[in-house]
Amino acid sequence: MHFLIPAAGSGSRMKAGKNKLLIDLEGESLIYWTLKSVFSASSTSWVGIIGQPKDKKLLLNSAKNFSHKVNWINGGDTRQESVFNGLNALPKDAEKVLIHDGARCLINPELIDQCAKKLDENDAVILATKVTDTIKIVDNQGFIKETPDRNNLWAAQTPQGFLVNRLKKAHKMAIDKNWKVTDDASLYEMLNWEVKIIEGNYSNIKITSPIDLKIAKLFVQNS
């Protein structure tokens, strides 16, 4: 399975002053932990890291013994542009791809393999977890307008898996129509293409704030 890892996070909410994937977690960088999980999955055959050129040396150095196994891809100004760059940099024989946020460094390798397997039966798959909180839809004045049924609500995670040519087509259409999205599954939704949910787990958190890092340390210490 071909694997793309967007890795251009600025770390602004972490107040890190650097790419957040360089932040230390129990003696190793976040990108190291991400790559450790990715390469522990039996389905992984090729990995590309998509990042900003200025971060290339630091990210690859912090990846340590995984650095020689990854392919570097220069990213764009947005995540959407970066993923499109990544798709165009895949080997020509790549038929399927998993896309995984570099900041989700605690992904279980077995979940990666589940996504890869389900992609044999579906055009697109994503990991997600059931929402446990009550969600409120609020207007721009801060007033509640609706409370959706949480039984139908899922929190999207990564990896998200796709057929390469079909995802490329979706990205090209997004460029033509000037669509802006925060994940690739959203492009499929806008095109009314089906995306299959695979239930993930709550430890697959995205490191975006200092509290996330504290939670991640607990998971690593108890793994």
N, C-alpha and C positions, 0 to 999 in steps of 0.2 A: 504493500500500500504506500502510495506517495503521500507525503505529509508536509504541510506548509504551516509555519509558525510566525505570525505577525509579532514583531518584537521592537516596536518603535515607541513604547510608552515613555512619556516625559517624566513621570513621577511627581507631577505638580501637587496632586492631592496628598502624596506621601511626604511632600516637602523634602524630597531626596536630593534635589539639585543635580540629578543625573538620570539616565535611563533607569526606570525602576527595576528592570530585570537584572541590574547589577547589584541590587540591594542584598545584603547578607541575610541568610536564613540558616541558622545552626551551622555556621562555618562555610557555607557554600552560597553561590549566587542563586537567585531565583531561576535564571535561565538554565543553570546546571541541573536543578531539581526537575525542571520541566523536561529537559532532554533525557534525564535518567529514566523518567517514566515512559517517554515516547519510545526510547530504544529498548525498554524492557517488554514492550508489546511485541508479540510474535508476528503480527501482521505488518510491522513497519519495515519497509525496504529502502526508502529514500526520504531524506529530510532536507527541507530548505528553510532557512531563517530569513525573514524579510525585515530589514531594518534600515536605519539611516547610515550613510557611509561613515559619518563621524564616530559612530558607535561600534563599527565593525571590529576593530582590533580589541577593544575592551570586552565586548560580548564573547568573541571567540576565545580570548584568553581565559575568561571566567568560566567558559564551558569545559575547560581542562581536557580530560581524555576523550570528550565527545567532539572536540573542535574539528578534528580531521574527518569526522563522519558526516558533517553537515555541509550543505551548499549555501553560500551567501548570495542573497538577492537584494538589490537596492530597492528601498520602499519609495512610496510617493508621499504627497502632502497629507493624505488621509488614509484611514484603514482601508477604505474601499479601493483607493488607487493602489495601495500596497498589495492587496490581495490580487488585483488584476495583474500587477507586475509579476507576482508569484506564479499565477496561472500560466503566463506567457513564458516563464522560465523553466517550467516543468519539462522533463524529457519528452520527446515526441511520442513515445510509446505509452505515456501515462493515460490511462482511461478513467481512473477514479482518484479522488483526492480527499483527504481529511484536513480540515483547517482548524487549528487550535490556538487560542490566545496564549501567548507566552507567559502571561501573568497567572494562568491557572496551573500552578506548578505542582499541585497535589493530585493530578488526574491519575486514576487507577488504570494501570496497563490493561486490565481485563475489560474495562469499559471501552478503551480504544479498540480492542479486538472485537467487541460486540458491535461497535459502529461499523467497522470494516466488514463484518459478516453480513449485517443488515443491509449494507449497500449493494450486496449481491441481489437483493430482492426489491430494492427501492431506488428511485432516481435521486432521492435526497433524504438524509437523516440528520437529526440533531439530538444531542443529549439535553435533557431538561429535568427539573424536579417540580413536584407538585407544590403549589403555593399554600402555605399554612396560615399566613396572616389574612385578615380581612382587608381587602383592597377597596379604596375609594377613588372614584373618578371625580376630579375637581375642576371647576372652571377657572378662568384667569383672574378671578377676584378672590379665589381661595375658598369658595363655597362648594360643598359636596353636591354633586349632581346625580350620582348613581353608585350603587354597590353591586358589582358583578358577582355572579355565582362563582365562588372560589373553586368549586369542583371542576370548572372548565379552565382554570388558570394554571399555567405552568411557567416557571422561570427558566429561560433559555440559558444553556451552557455551551461549552465546546468540549470535544470536537463536533464539528458539523461536516457531514460528508456529502459529496456530490459526484455526478458524472462530469468529467472535465470539460468536454465539448459543450454540454448543456449549460454549465455554469459560466463558461466563457461567453456564450450567447447571451445569457442574462446580464452579464456585466456590460457587454457592448450595447445592449438595449438601454441599460441604465445611463450610459454615457450619452446616447442619442436623445433620451428623454429628460436628462439632467436630474435623475433620481438620486437622492442621497439616503443611504441606509447605514445602520450601525452593525449589522451582521448580514451574512450572505443568504440566510434563510428568508430574510425580509424581501429580497429580490424575487424569490420564488412566490412568495405571498402576493406581491404586486402583480405578478404574471398569472396568478391563479394556478400555479403548479403545485403539486402535492409535496409535502414534507412530512416524513414519518418521525414521530417522537420516540425516543428511547429513554427510559427512566434512568437518570443518573443518581448520584448521591450528594449529600449536603457537604461533604468534605472537599468537593471540587470547587472551592471558592476562587474568586478572582481577587488578587491582591491589588487593592486600589487605595487603601487608607491604612494608617498605623494600626488600627484595631484588627484589620484583616491579617496583618503580619503576626500579631500576638496569637491569633487563633491558629494560624498556620504552624507556628512554633509548637503549640500544644499537639497538633496532629503529628508532626514529625517526631517529637519526643516520645509519643505513645504508639508509634507505628512499629 
